[in-house]
Amino acid sequence: MTQDPTGTVALAFSGGLDTTVCVPLLKEEYGYDDVVGVTVDVGQPKKEFDEAAETAEALGIDHYVVDARAEFADLCLQSVKANGTYQGYPLGTALARPVIANAILEVAQEQGCTALAHGCTGKGNDQLRFEAVWRTSELDVIAPVRELGLTRKWENEYAAEKGLPVEGGDGGRWSVDTNLWSRSVEGSELEDPAHVPGEEIYDWTRPPGNAETETVEVTFEEGEAVAVDGEEVDAVDLIAELNERAGAHGVGRSDIMEDRMLGLKVRENYEHPAATVLLNAHEALEGLVLTQEERAFKQQVDQQWAQKGYQGLVDAPLTTALEAFIEQTQTKVTGTVTVKLDGGQARPVGRESDYAVYSESAASFNEAAVTDDIEQNDATGVAKYHGFQSRLANRVAASVAAREAAAATDGGETESAETDDAEE
């Protein structure tokens, strides 16, 4: 499979087992002269960047780090406007991938690379999310792990044979992916759907019930969270603060069976404290300011947006069209929501907005009238009509069933009489 030298390839580089073994493979098996490692910061722990830098130095490759936290945080807050969840959990890894892919593409173009490479397997979602971005360019796309059919066992043996700077293969029992918005944990014993994980898999969240109850106020402007407890902060700091505060209460744990894009069903564990708080608060505010029809239709739009977000297609024409509707609804989603943090829950307990589609006097049981020109008794006519068609349909069906039963009975008696006459 070795080719003639074909220039420089930019590799999505984490310093883990997969991307580390990709470096010599891209040279030996694909014939590239040089490999450039690119690590994109979307909120990972500092130690991951230190490890990536050390590994890149040991491999003798140029290493670039791109800070994309602000861009990623903005996309996360955009997902809140769309109430962005997939099969019950907030989108995190899915939204990070196109941000990372775009940053790597920019570095590749700046460095005159002829190709882009990643260390994704052929079984997961990330290969699709990366390549959806990269294939908009004219650069070649290389996926050594997928194309060579590599396994973790083979990679570990190859790394040992080559003396590559990896420790214990993947560095732990689980595969962990961390960014500002979420932390995912999978692999090892967690692949068994019946296995009950212990507290050791969690890092962002404490055991629920171990912290004193507190409330937090989140302020939104046109659907975007802009302040916590009245203090305006940028998106990155806002998410970080809510991760810490809500995580102390065990808020934001998900343990689900997830359907991947290729049809594989996998067991995933997630932590997403800030995302849970913001999504719950945002939905509560929408409930106050949007009409019933807007809310009902927006649920369909939100579901479609989340599907495209999960696929990593945040720039697709459909996504853009969906966002046009979403943005229109968000012009009224301005106000403050009070959220109670307790026992693993982030529960909205208060909301206020100048755009509230709500009248306290109209809804109050202590007021006789609804408004100046609507009395309670005006609902009598509505009540008479309500369910009329259903009642009529049920009466018609019952009448038809009764006639058919009578006909069957009459028919049976006539047939019996004729038989008796014949026997006589």
Buried (B, 14 or more C-beta within 10 A) or exposed (E): EEEEEBEBBBBBBBBBBBBBBBBBBBBEBBBBEBBBBBBBBBBBEEEBBEBBBEBBEBBEBBBBBBEBBEBBBBBBBBBBBBBBBBEEBBBBBBBBBBBBBBBBBBBBBEBEBBBBBBBBBEEBBBBBBBBBBBEEEEBBBBBBBBEBEBEBEEBBEBBEEBEBBBEEBBBEBBBBBBBBBBBBBBBBEBEEEEEEBEEEBBEBBBEBEEBEEEEBBBBBEEBBBBBBBEEEBEBBEBBBBBBEBBBBBBBBBBBBEBEBBEEEEBBBBBBBBBBBBBBBBBBBBBBBBBEEEBBEBBEEBBBBBBBBBBBBBBEBEEBEEBBEBBBEBBEBBBBBBBBBBBBBBBBBEEBEBEBBEEEEEEEEEEEEEBEEEEEEEEEEEEEEEEEEEEEEEEEEEEEEEEEEEEEEEEEEEEEEEEEEEEEE
